[in-house]
Amino acid sequence: MKLKKVIVIALASVMTFSMAGCGSQTSESAAPAADSGTEAAATEGTETATVSPDTLTVAVWDKNQEPGLTQIVNDFTAETGIKAQIQVTPWEQYWTMLEAGATGGSLPDVFWMHSNEITTYSEYEMLLDLTDRISSSETLDMSKFPKEIVEIYNYDGKQFAVPKDYDTIALWYNKTMFDEAGITYPDDTWTWDDFADACKKLTKEDGSQYGYALKPSNNQDGWYNMVYDMGGEIITPDRTKSGMDEEGTIKALEFVSGLVKDGYTPAYEVMTENNPEALFEAGKVGMITMGSWMLAELCNNDYVKANCDIAVLPKDTATGRRASIYNGLGWAAAANTDKPDEAWALIEYLGSQKAQQKQSDLGIVISAYEGSETNWVKAYPDFNLQAYLDMTEDMVIRPYSKHTTVWEDMISEKLIEAWNGTKEVKDICAEIATEMNADIAEE
């Protein structure tokens, strides 16, 4: 592996992007996601506890998942005798940490991998090839995971990660605000027109309350879903051409930027300093669209518990479509780990039906293993978690290509002009498509 080339590519991948796992709050997506799909829900400093040489280091970026995952890892240790310790590095620093480890030869033994980054880490041989180990495993059944998520983590015919989970997007709403405004709670009859009307009624002229909140970087958990509902696409299914200049894509972005222009959302300048979920938890906005990876954050917030609930996303009036962008993380291991057998044993365990079921039962995330989500809806009985599972009826894998972050970061930057109203959405989309097509061609 040519170190200089790795440094150049890895540095490019460190840029902040919106998933997954999946949205701008990404503990999962992108994050956003994605879920494809992103400021992390975890914003504390990196945990740097000393780990003994015989202990596997396990890197994740979401503090909300750490308690539950620690239970599962402790189960693994009890069964195998292999010690492992989870280390949380917030999303903003996670990829910088991995980049430093990749160039310095000290990657964590096991870590989360995202759809935006898998190509870079696979192409430059930074991940342990799991193909043969998976084939000979009596525990792991890859057919039980969503095919599209399995394929994300397969590069050049080799499998470099085992699916951890998947996510969908749903609508969070403030029941108290709806009651005060005399608005019926959202349900599966709601359209995006109903949503816009509610945004208007929920917004107060004094700026103390808005209907909705999002940023240009809220793609998987925000405007991506509207794009596919309204007949557009971000990238063609064969990932060879941008869909950003398509009629449906333009329609969706005109719709959401119109909410900003009409004052039904906080101005872009406000959103640069605040995340949507923070404004929602503070009682400043009536609705947010949010990935299932944010459940622990939102469901454990006292204000949200007292005032809020979850519904499916609205659908488009013209197409009748109600789509959810979805994504999923993968468990990967460092190619240069000095404990490859132990690292594989942990990944195999984390992908087992037993561990995947416990992950869902604890309400950590929706596990990727088929059928394991049944008890997930019971994790937070005060909320309608079923809305997230109902969104699985029409799922679109988080848009990606070989080097997703290149064009995804560019899109977020250019859309600032749409949010600010300084340029026509149609013109911005044309510029994005041209530049995105050039980026894809270079791949």
N, C-alpha and C positions, 0 to 999 in steps of 0.2 A: 504494500500500500504506500503510495507516494504521499508523504506527510504534508508537503506544501499544498498539494491539491486538496487534501482533506481539510486543511485549515481554511482555504478559500471557500469551499462549499459549505462547511459547517458554520462559518461566520455568517454566510448569507442566510442560513436557516435559523439563526438566532433571533431575527427580527420578530417583533411582536405581531401576532396575527389573530384573527378572530376565530373555535370549536370547538371543547366536543366535547365530545365530547365533544367536542365537542364544542360558541357565543362569547361575548366579551367578558362574561363572568367565569369563563371556563374553568371548572374543576374537572371537566370531562371532555368536549367537543371540539369545541373549536373554538370546535368548539365551537361544541365549540364547543368535533363537531371541531361528523362532523368536520356527526355531528359531529360530523363535520361541521371550529370550527374555529387578543383575548386576555383581559386581566383576570387573574385567578381569583376564585373565592378565597383561597388562602393568601393572605397578604402579610403574614408574620414573616420574620426572618428565617432563613434556612436553618434547619436543625442540624447541628454539627456534633452530635454526641459521638464519643469515641467508640468504635466497634472493634471487638477482639478479632484477631486474624482468622479464627475458626468460625466466624459468624458471617452469613450472607448479608450483604447490604442490599436493601430493596428500596428503590427510589420511586416516589410518587409526588404529585404536586398539589393534592387536595387534602387539607387538614381535616375536612369534614368526614372523609372516608377513613382516616387513620385509625380511629378506635375500633371500628368493625373489622377492618383488614388485619389489625393486630390480633384480634380474636382468632381469625382464620389462620394466620401465620403461627400462632401459638398452638393451635390444633395440629398443624403440620409438624412442629417441633416435637410435640408429645408423641406423635405416631412414628416419626423417623429418627429422632434424636439430633436432627440437623438444626442448628440455631440460625435464626434470621431476624433482622431488625429493620423496621421500616423507617426511612428518613424522608421527611417532607421538605421539599423545596418549592416555594411558590412559583406559579406559572411564569411570572416575569423573569425569574432567574433559572428556571428548570433547564431550558435548552442551552443557556450559557454554561451551566454546570456540566451538562453532557458534552458540549463542545470542548470544554476544557479537559474533561476526562478522555475524550476521544483523541485529542492531540497530545495529551500528556500520558496516555497509557493507563489511566486509572478510572475507567468507567465503573459505575456500580455493578454488582454481579447481576442483579435482576432489576428491571425498570419498566415503566410504562412507555409504550410507543404509540404515536399518533399517525393518522393517515397522511397528514401534511409532511411528515418527516421520514416515513419508512423507506422511501426510495433512496434518499441520501445516505442513510445509515446502512442500508443493505448494499447499495452500489459500491460503497467504499469499505466493505468488509468489516464493519464495526460490530455486527451482530452475529451471535452464535447460530449456525445453521441447525435448525431443529428437525429438518425433514426426515432423516432416518430414525431419529429418536421417536418421533410421532408415529411413524409407520410400525415400529416394533412395540409401541405402548399397548398394554392391556387395560389401561385406565382411561385413556383419552380417546374420545370419539368425535372427530372433527365434523362429522356429518350432522351433529347436534347443534352446530353453530350456524348463524346466518351465512349463507354462501358468499354474499357480497363482502362481509367483513373478513371472512377467511381469505378471500382473494386480495383484499387490500394489503395484507401482510405476507403475500406471496410475491417474491421477486425473482424473475428469471427461472421459474419452476421450483424455487426453493422456499420453504416456509420459515420465516424469521420471527414470528410471534404467534401466540395462541390467544384467541379472542377472550377478552375479559368481560365485556358488557355491551349493551347497546343503549341508545337513548332516543327519545322522541321529544317533540316540543308541544306544549300546551299553553293555555291562557290562564293566568292568575288574575283574579279580580277582587276588589275590595267591597265586600257585601255592605258594609256600613255606608260607604260612599254611594253605592247603588241605591240603597234604601233612601238616603237623604235626597237623592236626585230623582227618585220615583222611577227608576229604570228596572225592568225585569232582568233577573240574572241571566247571563249568557248560557245557551244550551246548543244542541246540535242543529237547531234551525237558524242560528245566527249566520249572517253573511258579513263580508268585510264592510258593506254599506251600513249594516247595523252597528258594527264596531266603530266606524267613523262617527256615526250619530251619537253613540254613547260617549265617545271621546269629547265631542262638543259639549254635551250636557254635564259631563264631569269636570270640565275645565272652568275655573273661577277667574273672573276678570282681574282680580288683584294679584294673580300669580302665585297664590298660596296652594293651588291644587291643579293638577293637569290630568288629562285623560289617559295618557300613555307615555312611555319613555323608552328610547333606544338610541343607539349610536350607529354611524355608518359601519362600524366593525361588528355590530350585532347581526351577523349574517345567518349562521345556522339557526340561532334562536330568534331571528327576527325576519328581515325582508326576504331571505332566500325562500321561505315558505310561501310568501305572497307571490313571488315570481312564478313558482310552479303552479300555484292555484290559478293564476291568471293567464296561463298558457305559454309562459316563457321558459327559459332555462339559462343556467349560468355557463355551462359548457355542453357540447354535444355528447351523446352517450358514448361515442367512440373516443372522446377526449382529444379531438383533433381541431376543434374550432370553437370560438367563443359564441355564446348565445346572448351576450349582453346588449346587442343592438336589435334583438328580436322585439316584435311588437308587444308581446306579453310581458317581457322583462321591463320594457320602458313603461308600460302601463302600471306595473307594480311599484316601480320606483317613483313614478309621478304621484301615485297614491300615497305612499308613505312620506315622501318629501312634502306633499301637500298638507299632511297633518302637522308637520313642523312649521310650515309657512303660515298656516291658519292659527298657530299658537296653541294647538291642542297638546303639544308636547313641550317639554323644556327646550329652550334654544340650544343650538349646538355648543355654544360657549359654556353653557351650564353643564352639558353632558360631558365635556372634557374633564370636568372635576368630579363627576359623580357617576356611579354605575346604576343601571336601572333598578336592580334589586335593592340597593341601598335607599333609593328614593321611595320604593314601594314599602320597605320596612319602616320608613319614617312617616308614612301616611301622606306622601306628597303627590303620588300618582295613583290613579284608579285601576290601571291594568298594566301588566307586562306580559310578554310572551317569553317563556323560559324553558330551558331544557330540563329533563328529568334528573340530570346530574346535580341540580341545585336543591334537591329536596331536603337534605339534611340542614342546609343553611336556612331555607325559608320555613320549613315545618317546625323548627325549633326556636323560631323567633317569636317572642311573646306578643308583639303587636300583630303579626301575621296570624298567629293562632287565634287571637281574639276577634279578628275582623275579616279574614280572607278565605278564599277557596279556589278550586281549580275547575276549569271547563275545557272541552275540546277547542281547537282553533276554529275561527270562523271559516266559511267556505266562500268561494267566488260566485257571484250571482250569475255570470254568463256561462262559466264552464261547469259549475256545480261541484268543483273539485275542492277537497279538503286534504291537502298533503302535509306530511311532516318530513322534514329533512332529518335523516338519522345517521348516526356514526357509531363507532365503537372503538375502544382502546384495545391494545394487545399487550400481553406480557412477553417481554423480550429479555435476552441475556447478552452480556458483553462477549464478544468473540475472544477476547484476551483474558477472561476471568480465570483465576487459578483454581476455581472450584466448579468446573463445567458440569460434573455429574450431580453435584449438590444443587446447582442452579437449575438444571433441568428437572430434578426431582421436585423442586418447589413449583416450577411452572406447570409441570404435569399435575401436581396436586391442585393448584389454583384453577386449572381447567377441568377438574373432575366434577362429576355431577354433585357430589357431596359438598365441595367447597362452593361451587356456583350456587347451589340451593341456599346455603347459609348466607352468602352474599346478598341474595334477594330477600331472604327472611329477615335479615337485619335492617333492610331498607337502605342499604348502602347505595346501590344502583340497580337497574334492571339487568340481571345477569344474562349473558349471551346464550347459555345452555338452554336448549328447547324445553319448555314446560316449567322452568324454574321460577318464572315470574308470578305464578299463581298466588303465592303468599306475600309477594311484594306489596300488593295493594293494601295489606293489613298492617303494614309497618307504621303508618301514621293514620289511624282510624278516623281522626277528626277532619281529614281532607279527602277529596274525591280523586284519589290516585288512579282510579279506573280510567279517567280522562286520558292519561298518558298511554295506557294500553289500547284504548279505543283509537288512538291516532296511528296505531300500527296497521290499520286497514288500508292506508295508502301511504307508503313510505318511499322516499327518494334518498338514495345514498348521498352523503355529503359530497358535493362536487369536488373533484380532485384531478390532478394530472401528475406528471413526474416531479415537478417542482412547484407545487401549489402555492407556496408562500410568496413566490415572486409576483404572480398576478393578483393574488388575494390582497397583499399589502397595497399594491398599486390601486386596486379598486377602492379600498377603504379611504385612501388619500384623495382620490378624485371625487368621491361621493360627498366629501365635505362641501364642495361647491353647490351640490344639490341641496344639502341640509341648510346651507346658508342662503340659498336662493340667489346666488351670484351668477349662475349659468343655467341654461335650460337642460332639463334631464335628458332629452333626446340627444343633444350635442355631447353631453358628458358620456352617455352610453356609447356613442359612435367612437369617441376617443378611446374609451376603455376597450372596446372590441378590437380596434386596430392594434393597440399596444399588446393586448392579451394574445391575439393571434400571432404576433411576432414572437412573444415569449414562448408560446406553445410550439411554434415552428423550430425554435432553437433546441427544444427538448429532444 
